[in-house]
Amino acid sequence: QLQLVESGGGLVQPGESLRLSCAASGFTFHYYAIGWFRQAPGKEREGVSCIDSSGSNSRYADSLEGRFTISRDNAKNTVSLQMNSLKPEDTAVYYCAAVPIRKLLLFSECILPEPYDYWGQGTQVSVSS
């Protein structure tokens, strides 16, 4: 059974950092691109970052201004999202999702939620003073 489990969320002050992790099981991890998405109350789910199956290529939402870094460890079936200089507007539930890399016609599609087949339950990130 395919499973994605997010962890690492919490409450932090503006300017602080968090590292989210996504642990995958039940599928051939290195065949899949992984994306991070977030959804704030009253807003639509938006793409944060994504990484290809090998970890060689990644994309980020323009709004992040270089504050987040995505990485993956195919030996451990995990993807991480390092979030620095957090702002109150980063407050949201963060989800990881998986899509077979061959399903993406263009890698740039990985930042969109529509192609993704599998989703985790999410982890809450709250940034407040």
C-alpha positions, 0 to 999 in steps of 0.5 A: 500500500502506497503511503506518504507520511509528512513530519517536522511541522510545528510552531515557530517565530518569524525568521526561524527555520523548519525541516519537513520530511516525507517518508514514502513506502509501498512503491518504487520510490526512485520512479517518482517525482515528489512535490511539496504543496501547502494550503492555508485556510481559505486558500487553494492548494499551491505548489511549493517545490518539487524534485525529479526521481533522481534528485538532479532537478528541482523547481520552486514557487517564485514567491519563496525567494530562495528560502526553501531547499528540497532534497531527496534520499532514494536509499531512505525513501525520503524527501526533505524540505528545508525552510529558512527565514520563515514568514507568517504567510508561510503558515499552512498545512504542508503536503507531500505528493508523488507522481510517476516521473514518466507521467509528466510531459514537462518537468515544469508541471511538477509544481502543479497539484493536478498531475499527482496521484498520491498524497500524504495527510499533511503537517501543520506549519505555523509562523507567528510571534 
